[in-house]
Every structure is written in structure tokens, then in C-alpha cells.
Amino acid sequence: MAKLKYLLPISGLLVAILGITLVFITEDVFYKLSIPIGIAMVLLGFTELVSHYKKEKQERTKTALVSGGVAVLLGLYTVFGRGIEAVTTILPIVFALWIVSVSACRIKDALERRSQGHPLWFIAFSFGVLSIGLGILLVFHQRFSIFVVIYSLAAMFISYGINTIYMFFQIKRNGVDEEC
């Protein structure tokens, strides 16, 4: 597992770069980025699955397992399934459902952190609630969803990348090197 030591900062950096790229692209370029987006989803999901299985059995939550599994499956479908066709026809709806499912997991995690006395639990909770609202909105307004998908992916990838890099340095600072 020593080879996975820098998985958090590398995946965080790559995902943040993809998010920044999404901010500055047009709709046409977005369709061409379906493969990198799928790869990013696989990478994010793999990171969550690895972090789930590296924890002690009593510390594991199903949140990381479910969220990571969903991200890997959707990413693999985007990469090996229909790629651009998935982005143009299916991805806005699937993306909306993915946002809702992952956000529900994030809310559950935030509430668990609150019960543990974590001081910043409300940030994860707020993002989870906002993301569920966005996911529901995307399901009912598919006509405008492609632009929302582009900028939502950008924001989520940037924030996830920054959060992942921050977690890596927090873990290093606290001296828990094995968890990276």
C-alpha cells in the first residue's frame, strides 16, 4: 500500500485541474471531455474505496463504500460505455441522480461528524443539502442542465481536489502517515 501513499494529493490535484479546465470551456468542448470526466469519476471513486478499506473495520462507514462504488461505475460507463453519447443524452439525468445519492451520503457523514463533535460538520452538511437541491432541479429542467452540469462539475471537482489535498496534509500533520 506504500504505492498509494500519494493517491490523495495526486488525485486531488488532477481533479482540481480538470475542474478549472471545465470553467473555461464551451459546450462543444465539454462533449469532447467526457472521457477525462469519466476517468476523474473513476479516480475519485477509487480514492474513496481505498480510504474505506484502509480504515479499521469499526471505523468504516458505508458512505465511502457507496459513494466510491457509484462514482466508479458511472465513470466506467462514461469511459467504456458510450462516451460522448452518454454525456449528451444520459449524463445530465444520471449526473443529477448521482449528485442526490452522493449528497445524501455526505449529509449522513456530516451528521456522524456532528455527533463526534467535529467543529466543521455544518460545511459538509450545507454542501450536501445544496447539492441535493441541485440534483432535483437538474432532473426537472433538463433543457438547461448541460450548462449546470458543466459548472457544477467544475465546482465539485475544484472543491473536491482542494479538500483532498487539504486532507492529505492534515493527515501528515497529525502524524497518521499510514492513512494516506
C-alpha positions in Angstrom: 0.0 0.0 0.0 3.0 2.3 0.1 2.5 3.0 -3.6 -0.9 4.5 -2.7 0.7 6.9 -0.2 0.3 9.9 -2.5 -3.0 8.9 -4.1 -4.8 11.7 -2.2 -2.7 14.7 -3.3 -2.2 13.4 -6.9 -5.9 12.7 -7.4 -6.8 15.9 -5.7 -4.5 17.9 -8.0 -5.7 16.2 -11.2 -9.3 16.6 -10.3 -8.9 20.3 -9.4 -7.1 20.9 -12.7 -10.0 19.3 -14.6 -12.4 21.4 -12.7 -10.5 24.6 -13.6 -10.5 23.5 -17.2 -14.2 23.0 -17.2 -14.8 26.6 -16.1 -13.2 27.9 -19.3 -14.7 25.6 -21.9 -17.6 25.8 -24.3 -20.4 23.2 -24.6 -18.8 21.6 -27.6 -15.5 21.1 -25.8 -17.4 19.6 -22.9 -18.7 16.8 -25.1 -15.1 16.0 -26.0 -14.1 15.9 -22.3 -16.4 13.1 -21.5 -13.6 10.5 -21.3 -11.4 12.6 -18.9 -14.5 13.3 -16.8 -15.3 9.6 -16.7 -11.6 8.9 -15.7 -11.9 11.6 -13.0 -15.1 10.0 -11.6 -13.3 6.6 -11.5 -10.3 8.1 -9.8 -12.4 9.8 -7.2 -14.4 6.7 -6.6 -11.2 4.6 -6.3 -9.8 7.0 -3.8 -12.9 6.7 -1.7 -12.9 2.9 -1.9 -9.2 2.8 -0.9 -9.8 5.1 2.0 -12.8 2.9 3.1 -10.7 -0.3 3.1 -7.7 1.3 4.7 -9.6 2.2 7.9 -10.0 -0.2 10.8 -13.2 -2.3 10.5 -15.0 -0.5 13.3 -14.2 2.9 11.8 -15.6 2.1 8.3 -18.8 3.7 7.1 -20.9 2.6 4.2 -20.9 6.1 2.9 -17.4 6.0 1.4 -18.2 2.5 0.0 -21.5 3.5 -1.7 -20.2 6.9 -2.9 -17.0 5.4 -4.2 -18.8 2.5 -5.9 -21.3 4.7 -7.6 -18.6 7.1 -8.8 -16.5 4.2 -10.2 -19.5 2.6 -12.0 -20.6 5.9 -13.6 -17.1 6.8 -14.6 -16.5 3.4 -16.2 -19.8 3.7 -18.1 -18.8 7.1 -19.3 -15.4 5.9 -20.4 -16.2 2.5 -21.8 -19.9 2.8 -22.5 -21.0 5.4 -24.9 -18.7 8.3 -24.0 -20.0 11.4 -25.8 -23.4 9.9 -26.3 -23.7 9.4 -22.6 -22.7 13.0 -21.9 -25.2 14.4 -24.4 -28.2 12.3 -23.6 -27.9 10.3 -20.4 -25.4 12.1 -18.2 -27.5 15.0 -17.2 -30.1 12.7 -15.7 -27.6 10.2 -14.3 -25.5 13.1 -13.0 -28.5 14.5 -11.2 -29.2 11.2 -9.6 -25.5 10.7 -8.7 -25.5 14.2 -7.1 -28.5 13.3 -5.0 -27.1 9.9 -3.9 -23.6 11.2 -3.1 -25.0 14.2 -1.3 -27.2 12.0 0.8 -24.1 10.1 1.8 -22.3 13.3 2.6 -25.2 14.5 4.8 -25.1 11.3 6.7 -21.3 11.6 7.1 -21.7 15.3 8.3 -24.3 14.2 10.9 -21.9 11.5 12.1 -19.2 14.1 12.4 -21.5 16.4 14.3 -22.2 13.6 16.8 -18.4 13.1 17.2 -18.0 16.9 18.0 -16.2 17.8 14.7 -16.4 21.7 14.6 -16.8 22.0 10.8 -19.5 19.4 10.2 -22.0 22.1 9.0 -19.9 22.9 5.9 -20.3 19.3 4.6 -23.9 19.3 5.7 -24.6 22.6 3.8 -22.9 21.4 0.6 -24.9 18.2 0.8 -28.2 19.9 1.1 -27.4 22.4 -1.7 -26.3 19.5 -3.9 -29.5 17.5 -3.3 -31.4 20.6 -4.4 -29.3 21.0 -7.5 -29.7 17.3 -8.4 -33.5 17.5 -8.1 -33.5 20.7 -10.2 -31.5 19.0 -12.9 -34.0 16.2 -13.2 -36.9 18.5 -13.9 -35.1 21.1 -16.0 -33.1 19.0 -18.5 -33.0 21.7 -21.2 -30.7 23.9 -19.1 -29.0 21.0 -17.3 -25.9 20.8 -19.6 -24.6 24.2 -18.5 -25.4 23.4 -14.9 -23.6 20.1 -15.3 -20.5 21.8 -16.7 -20.2 24.4 -14.0 -21.4 22.0 -11.2 -18.7 19.5 -12.2 -16.2 22.3 -12.3 -17.1 23.5 -8.8 -17.3 20.0 -7.4 -14.0 18.9 -9.0 -12.2 22.0 -7.8 -13.6 21.8 -4.2 -13.1 18.0 -4.1 -9.5 18.4 -5.3 -8.7 21.1 -2.7 -10.4 19.2 0.0 -8.5 16.0 -0.9 -5.1 17.8 -0.8 -6.1 19.5 2.5 -7.0 16.1 4.0 -3.6 14.7 2.9 -1.7 17.5 4.7 -3.9 17.3 7.8 -3.2 13.6 8.0 0.5 14.2 7.5 0.5 17.0 10.1 -1.3 14.8 12.7 1.3 12.0 12.1 -1.0 9.4 10.8 1.1 8.6 7.8 -0.4 5.1 7.2 -3.8 6.5 6.4 -2.7 8.4 3.2 
